[in-house]
């Protein structure tokens, strides 16, 4: 590949262009060609805006662990496993010596912030819903009630999720590549989404297929296999993922929990980089090392090779994830749209900030290089619900009108990314903050 072509591909990956294009393509397809779109990418159980039923949705004619296999299944239940695995790699690397989450007590604050990022949106959701319904109950679909089965209140889980891909992209644009706030936000986002997927299983599960937690033992078996491979000093990432990852995925499937997180407990077992300083080189440096045939490039750690060899597949595959999940009718704007958006923006920002400050009061400091300003910005960026919130919205509401309104709120949260970049520039974040962070780390090392 020529240097110019490689530069163009790197640009597409750096700015998550496939994901963004996928969102717009889904919106166009769902509004101009709704029939074909919902036929090919509708969920098997879907009764969406166009009344797509089981017999109308495209599938490959066979089932896997009770799930009919179609394009939606391939994207959400298989492809996203690798995306969450890449995110887990970033967290695992940040937890290594010299990383922003090392020692592990540095992870306590972002985990507390994650709790705030769930409690805050839920609280704002109910406050906004009760206020809106009390003032104008006729604004909601006829017969809609706040409480009860299939009620308005079932949307509370939608704003708890954070879109990892876009949050990752925006965080790098706001704070600068390598800033400790990125690791903080990634851990928060992965934990957020783990909670969101748990909410789907527990509160929005299929009554005909209730959660079967006894099968989570298979996840533990997958972790044990990965630990054994590490103990035997296996220096290829493939056995870890093929053996431990597959068993973990099967365990989540049999437990009737979403399998997207199957690699999250496996990836941390991949051997990481061994350096004296604990600092990690960037992807472009790996490329140069490999091109030069250097020993460092040839003997790079399995943890980094896992990301390096799958990153192209994952970054461009995000187009299909967005295309399969972001198809919403633009006409579906209503009260639930603004309730979801308000819960995401206000709830996430206030909740993450409040619980992060609580963590500081409890003695759990923010990662080095992060201050209150960065904490508030991380909370604001976490309001990017978008595709993951779309995922939860599809499970929360059966009513097509409410589902469409909720999905529009999730889509509108994508504008948080642009606002965060502009606000970050106004607050003097970005490269300056990155330099300050490196200076702080250098001072601590000295």
C-alpha positions in Angstrom: 0.0 0.0 0.0 1.4 3.4 -1.0 2.1 6.0 1.7 -0.7 8.2 0.5 -3.3 5.4 0.5 -2.1 4.3 3.9 -2.5 7.9 5.2 -6.0 8.0 3.8 -6.9 4.8 5.5 -5.4 6.0 8.8 -7.5 9.2 8.5 -10.7 7.1 8.1 -9.8 5.1 11.2 -8.6 8.0 13.3 -11.8 9.9 12.9 -14.2 6.9 13.0 -15.4 7.8 9.5 -16.9 4.3 8.8 -19.0 4.6 11.9 -20.3 8.1 11.1 -21.0 7.2 7.5 -22.9 4.1 8.7 -25.2 6.3 10.9 -26.1 8.6 8.0 -26.5 5.7 5.6 -28.9 4.0 8.0 -30.9 7.1 8.4 -31.2 7.5 4.6 -32.0 3.8 4.1 -34.6 3.7 6.9 -36.4 6.8 5.7 -36.2 6.4 1.9 -36.2 2.5 1.6 -37.8 1.3 4.9 -39.1 -2.0 3.6 -35.8 -3.4 2.3 -33.9 -1.9 5.2 -36.0 -3.5 7.9 -36.1 -6.8 5.9 -32.3 -7.1 5.8 -31.4 -5.5 9.1 -34.4 -5.9 11.3 -34.1 -8.0 14.5 -35.7 -11.4 14.3 -38.1 -10.6 17.1 -38.7 -7.1 15.8 -42.1 -5.4 15.5 -40.5 -2.1 14.6 -41.9 1.1 13.0 -42.9 -0.8 9.8 -44.4 -3.8 11.5 -41.5 -6.1 10.5 -42.4 -9.6 11.8 -40.5 -12.8 12.2 -41.3 -14.2 8.8 -40.4 -11.0 7.0 -36.9 -10.5 8.4 -33.9 -11.9 6.4 -32.1 -14.7 8.1 -29.8 -17.6 7.0 -32.3 -20.3 7.8 -30.6 -21.7 10.9 -30.3 -21.0 14.7 -27.4 -20.8 17.1 -28.1 -21.4 20.8 -31.7 -20.5 20.2 -31.0 -17.3 18.2 -32.0 -17.2 14.6 -28.9 -16.1 12.6 -29.2 -13.1 10.3 -27.2 -10.0 9.5 -28.3 -8.3 12.7 -27.1 -11.3 14.7 -23.7 -11.3 12.9 -23.2 -7.6 13.6 -24.4 -7.3 17.2 -23.6 -10.7 18.6 -20.4 -11.6 16.9 -18.7 -8.5 15.4 -19.2 -6.4 18.5 -17.4 -9.0 20.6 -14.1 -7.9 18.9 -14.9 -4.2 19.3 -15.4 -4.6 23.0 -12.2 -6.7 23.1 -10.2 -3.8 21.5 -11.7 -1.5 24.2 -10.7 -4.0 26.9 -7.1 -4.0 25.5 -6.9 -0.2 26.0 -8.1 -0.6 29.6 -5.7 -3.5 30.3 -2.8 -1.6 28.9 -3.7 1.5 31.0 -3.6 -0.8 34.1 0.0 -1.9 33.4 2.9 -0.3 35.1 3.2 3.3 33.9 -0.5 3.4 32.7 -3.0 5.9 33.9 -5.0 3.2 35.8 -1.9 1.7 37.6 -1.9 1.0 40.5 -5.3 -0.6 40.3 -6.7 1.7 43.0 -6.6 4.4 40.3 -9.5 2.5 38.7 -11.7 3.0 41.7 -12.6 6.6 40.8 -13.6 5.9 37.2 -15.7 2.9 38.5 -17.4 5.2 41.0 -17.9 7.7 38.1 -19.5 4.9 36.2 -22.1 4.4 39.0 -22.8 8.1 38.8 -23.1 7.8 35.0 -26.0 5.3 35.6 -27.7 6.9 38.7 -27.6 10.4 37.2 -29.4 9.6 33.9 -32.0 7.4 35.6 -32.8 10.1 38.1 -33.0 12.8 35.4 -35.1 10.5 33.2 -37.8 10.0 35.9 -37.8 13.7 36.9 -38.3 14.8 33.3 -40.9 12.0 32.5 -43.0 12.8 35.6 -42.8 16.6 35.0 -43.7 16.3 31.2 -46.4 13.7 31.8 -47.9 15.8 34.6 -47.9 18.9 32.6 -49.1 17.5 29.2 -50.2 13.8 29.4 -51.8 14.1 25.9 -48.4 14.6 24.3 -47.6 10.9 24.7 -49.3 8.0 22.6 -52.9 7.4 23.5 -53.2 5.1 26.5 -49.6 5.4 27.6 -49.1 5.4 31.4 -46.1 6.2 33.5 -46.1 2.9 35.4 -46.9 -0.7 34.7 -46.1 -3.2 31.9 -45.0 -1.6 28.7 -45.2 1.8 30.3 -43.3 5.0 29.7 -41.1 4.3 32.6 -39.5 1.4 30.9 -37.2 3.8 29.0 -35.1 4.4 32.1 -32.4 2.1 30.9 -31.8 3.8 27.6 -29.7 6.8 28.8 -27.4 4.6 31.0 -25.2 3.5 28.1 -22.3 5.3 26.4 -21.2 4.8 22.8 -17.6 3.6 23.3 -16.5 4.2 19.7 -17.6 7.8 19.5 -16.6 8.6 23.1 -13.2 7.2 22.3 -12.9 9.3 19.1 -14.2 12.5 20.8 -12.0 12.0 23.9 -8.9 11.7 21.7 -9.9 14.9 19.8 -10.6 16.8 23.0 -7.8 15.7 25.3 -5.1 14.7 22.8 -3.9 11.2 22.1 -2.4 9.5 25.1 -4.1 11.6 27.7 -5.0 9.8 31.0 -8.6 11.0 30.7 -9.0 8.7 27.7 -8.3 5.6 29.8 -10.6 6.9 32.5 -13.4 7.4 30.0 -12.8 4.1 28.3 -13.1 2.2 31.6 -16.2 4.2 32.4 -17.7 3.5 28.9 -17.1 -0.3 29.0 -18.5 -0.6 32.5 -21.4 1.6 31.4 -22.2 -0.7 28.5 -21.7 -3.8 30.7 -24.4 -2.4 33.0 -26.6 -1.5 30.0 -26.4 -5.1 28.6 -27.1 -6.4 32.1 -30.2 -4.1 32.3 -31.4 -5.6 29.0 -31.0 -9.1 30.4 -32.6 -8.5 33.7 -35.3 -5.8 33.1 -36.0 -6.2 29.4 -35.3 -9.9 29.0 -37.5 -12.3 27.0 -39.9 -14.0 29.5 -39.7 -17.2 27.4 -35.9 -17.3 27.8 -35.0 -15.9 31.3 -31.4 -15.4 32.4 -29.6 -18.6 33.3 -26.7 -17.4 35.4 -25.4 -20.9 36.1 -23.9 -20.9 32.6 -21.6 -18.0 33.6 -19.3 -20.7 34.9 -18.3 -21.1 31.3 -17.0 -17.6 31.3 -14.8 -18.5 34.3 -13.6 -21.6 32.4 -12.6 -19.3 29.5 -10.7 -17.1 31.9 -8.9 -20.1 33.4 -7.8 -21.3 29.9 -6.5 -17.8 29.2 -4.7 -17.8 32.5 -3.1 -21.2 31.7 -2.0 -20.0 28.3 -0.4 -16.9 29.9 1.3 -19.1 32.5 2.8 -21.2 29.7 4.0 -18.0 28.1 2.0 -18.4 24.9 3.1 -15.4 22.7 0.3 -15.4 20.2 -3.1 -13.7 20.9 -5.0 -16.2 18.7 -5.2 -19.1 21.2 -6.4 -16.8 24.0 -9.3 -15.5 21.8 -10.1 -18.8 19.9 -10.2 -20.9 23.1 -10.9 -18.7 26.1 -12.9 -16.2 24.1 -15.1 -18.7 22.4 -16.0 -20.5 25.6 -16.8 -17.2 27.3 -19.1 -16.3 24.3 -20.9 -19.6 24.5 -21.4 -19.1 28.3 -23.0 -15.7 27.8 -25.2 -17.0 25.1 -26.4 -20.0 27.2 -26.9 -17.6 30.1 -29.2 -15.6 27.9 -27.0 -12.5 28.4 -25.6 -10.4 25.5 -22.4 -12.0 24.3 -20.8 -8.7 23.2 -18.7 -8.6 26.3 -17.3 -12.1 25.9 -13.7 -10.9 25.4 -13.6 -8.3 28.1 -12.6 -10.8 30.9 -10.2 -12.7 28.5 -8.1 -9.8 26.9 -6.5 -8.8 30.2 -4.7 -12.2 30.3 -2.8 -11.4 27.0 0.9 -10.7 27.8 1.5 -7.0 27.7 4.6 -4.9 26.6 7.7 -5.3 28.8 9.5 -2.0 29.1 11.6 -0.4 31.8 9.6 2.8 31.8 6.1 1.4 31.5 5.4 3.7 28.6 3.7 2.4 25.5 4.4 3.2 21.8 1.7 4.2 19.5 0.4 2.4 16.4 2.3 4.6 13.9 5.5 3.8 15.8 4.7 0.1 15.5 4.2 0.5 11.8 7.6 2.2 11.4 9.3 -0.5 13.5 7.7 -3.3 11.5 8.6 -1.7 8.2 12.2 -1.3 9.4 12.3 -4.9 10.5 13.4 -3.9 14.0 13.5 -6.4 16.8 10.9 -4.3 18.7 8.4 -4.6 15.9 9.1 -8.3 15.4 8.7 -9.2 19.0 5.8 -6.9 20.0 3.5 -8.1 22.8 0.5 -10.2 22.1 -1.7 -7.6 23.8 -0.7 -5.0 21.3 -0.6 -7.3 18.3 -4.2 -8.3 19.1 -5.3 -4.7 18.5 -2.8 -4.0 15.7 -4.0 -7.0 13.6 -7.7 -6.5 14.2 -8.0 -2.8 14.3 -8.6 -2.4 10.5 -11.3 -5.1 10.6 -13.0 -3.5 13.7 -12.7 0.2 12.6 -14.3 -0.5 9.2 -16.7 -3.0 10.5 -18.3 -0.3 12.7 -20.0 0.9 9.5 -22.1 -2.2 9.5 -22.9 -1.9 13.3 -24.1 1.7 12.8 -26.0 0.7 9.6 -27.7 -2.1 11.3 -28.7 -0.1 14.4 -29.2 3.5 13.5 -32.0 3.2 11.1 -34.7 5.5 12.6 -37.5 7.4 11.0 -36.8 11.2 11.3 -40.5 11.8 11.8 -40.4 10.0 15.1 -39.6 13.0 17.3 -41.7 13.4 20.4 -41.6 13.9 24.2 -39.5 10.8 24.8 -36.9 12.1 22.4 -36.2 15.1 24.6 -36.5 13.1 27.8 -33.8 10.7 26.7 -31.6 13.5 25.4 -31.9 15.4 28.6 -31.2 12.3 30.7 -28.1 11.6 28.7 -26.6 15.1 28.7 -27.5 16.4 32.1 -27.6 13.0 33.9 -24.3 11.8 32.6 -22.4 15.1 33.1 -23.7 15.7 36.7 -23.6 12.0 37.7 -20.1 11.3 36.5 -18.8 14.6 38.0 -20.6 14.2 41.4 -19.5 10.6 41.9 -15.9 11.3 40.7 -15.7 14.1 43.3 -17.1 11.7 45.9 -14.3 9.3 45.0 -11.8 12.1 45.6 -13.3 12.8 49.0 -13.1 9.1 49.8 -9.4 9.1 49.0 -9.5 7.7 45.5 -7.7 10.2 43.3 -8.2 10.9 39.6 -5.5 9.5 37.3 -2.4 11.7 37.1 -2.9 14.6 34.6 -6.7 14.8 35.3 -8.3 17.6 37.2 -11.9 18.7 37.8 -12.1 20.3 34.4 -11.2 17.0 32.7 -13.6 15.1 34.9 -16.5 17.3 33.9 -15.6 17.0 30.3 -15.3 13.2 30.6 -18.9 13.2 32.0 -20.1 15.3 29.2 -18.5 13.1 26.5 -20.0 10.1 28.2 -23.4 11.5 27.2 -22.7 10.1 23.7 -25.3 7.3 23.9 -26.0 7.0 20.2 -25.6 3.4 18.9 -25.5 1.7 22.3 -28.5 3.6 23.5 -30.3 2.6 20.2 -29.5 -0.9 21.2 -31.2 -0.6 24.6 -34.2 1.4 23.1 -35.0 -1.5 20.8 -35.4 -3.7 23.9 -37.1 -1.1 26.1 -40.2 -0.2 24.1 -42.5 -2.4 22.1 -44.7 0.5 21.0 -43.2 1.7 17.6 -44.0 5.3 18.3 -42.2 5.4 21.7 -39.4 3.3 20.3 -38.9 5.7 17.4 -39.0 8.7 19.8 -36.4 7.2 22.1 -34.1 6.3 19.2 -34.2 9.8 18.0 -33.1 11.0 21.4 -30.2 8.6 21.2 -29.3 9.8 17.8 -29.4 13.5 18.8 -26.9 12.7 21.6 -24.3 12.4 18.8 -24.2 16.2 18.6 -22.6 16.1 22.1 -19.4 15.0 20.3 -19.2 18.2 18.2 -20.1 20.3 21.3 -17.4 18.6 23.4 -14.7 19.3 20.8 -15.7 23.0 20.5 -16.0 23.3 24.3 -12.7 21.6 24.8 -10.9 24.1 22.5 -12.5 27.0 24.4 -11.4 25.5 27.8 -7.8 25.0 26.5 -7.9 21.2 26.6 -6.3 19.1 23.8 -2.6 19.1 23.0 -1.8 21.5 25.8 -3.4 19.2 28.3 -1.5 16.3 26.8 1.8 18.1 27.3 0.9 19.0 30.8 0.0 15.3 31.5 3.4 14.2 30.1 5.1 16.8 32.2 3.3 15.6 35.4 4.3 12.0 34.6 7.9 13.0 34.0 7.9 14.9 37.3 6.5 11.9 39.2 9.1 9.6 37.5 11.9 11.9 38.5 
